[in-house]
């Protein structure tokens, strides 16, 4: 039972991390937020990222045709999600 719970935790953390990574890349590349896919990724990840907004300022990166933004809140969210997943994995493996 513990291995099943650990697999589920790993799956959920992995999926959250993947979507947050996609958000980070889209922001860095200056993706069009009006695009359906981009907007969907931003909407799905916003509840996780909003908690960490304002800790550090966003950094704009000028590109040839678009302005990308390095969003530290997304990176912090990824680190916190990884830490929570690691702690949960340790809890379920201790028994």
C-alpha positions in Angstrom: 0.0 0.0 0.0 2.8 2.4 0.8 4.4 1.8 -2.6 1.1 2.6 -4.3 0.7 5.8 -2.4 4.4 6.7 -3.2 3.7 6.1 -6.9 0.6 8.3 -6.9 2.6 11.1 -5.1 5.4 10.8 -7.6 2.9 10.9 -10.5 1.1 14.0 -9.2 4.3 15.8 -8.3 5.8 14.9 -11.7 2.7 16.2 -13.6 2.6 19.5 -11.6 6.4 19.9 -12.2 5.9 19.3 -15.9 3.1 21.9 -16.3 5.1 24.4 -14.2 8.1 23.8 -16.4 6.0 24.4 -19.5 4.8 27.7 -18.0 8.3 28.8 -17.2 9.5 28.1 -20.8 6.4 29.8 -22.3 7.0 32.9 -20.2 10.7 32.9 -21.0 10.0 32.7 -24.7 7.3 35.4 -24.6 4.5 33.2 -25.7 1.2 34.8 -26.7 -1.1 34.7 -23.6 -4.1 34.9 -25.9 -3.3 31.5 -27.5 -5.7 28.8 -26.2 -2.9 26.4 -25.1 -0.8 29.1 -23.5 -3.8 30.6 -21.7 -4.8 27.1 -20.5 -1.3 26.4 -19.1 -1.3 29.8 -17.3 -4.8 29.3 -15.9 -4.0 25.8 -14.6 -0.8 26.8 -12.9 -1.8 30.2 -11.6 -3.2 28.9 -8.3 0.2 27.3 -7.5 2.3 30.2 -8.7 0.2 33.1 -7.2 1.3 32.1 -3.6 4.9 33.0 -4.5 4.4 36.1 -6.7 6.1 39.2 -5.4 8.9 37.5 -3.6 11.3 38.5 -6.4 10.7 40.9 -9.3 10.1 39.5 -12.8 12.9 40.0 -15.2 12.1 40.8 -18.8 14.3 39.3 -21.5 14.1 41.1 -24.9 13.9 38.7 -27.8 13.8 39.5 -31.6 10.1 39.3 -31.9 8.8 39.0 -28.4 9.6 39.9 -24.8 10.1 37.0 -22.5 9.8 37.1 -18.8 11.7 35.1 -16.2 9.1 34.5 -13.5 10.9 33.6 -10.3 7.5 32.6 -8.7 7.2 29.7 -11.1 10.7 28.5 -10.2 10.0 28.8 -6.5 6.7 26.9 -6.9 8.6 24.1 -8.7 11.1 23.9 -5.8 8.3 23.9 -3.2 6.3 21.3 -5.0 9.4 19.1 -5.3 10.1 19.6 -1.5 6.5 18.7 -0.6 6.7 15.6 -2.8 10.0 14.6 -1.3 8.6 15.0 2.3 5.5 12.9 1.4 7.7 10.2 -0.2 9.8 10.0 3.0 6.6 9.8 5.2 5.2 7.0 3.2 8.5 5.1 3.0 9.1 5.3 6.7 6.4 2.9 7.5 
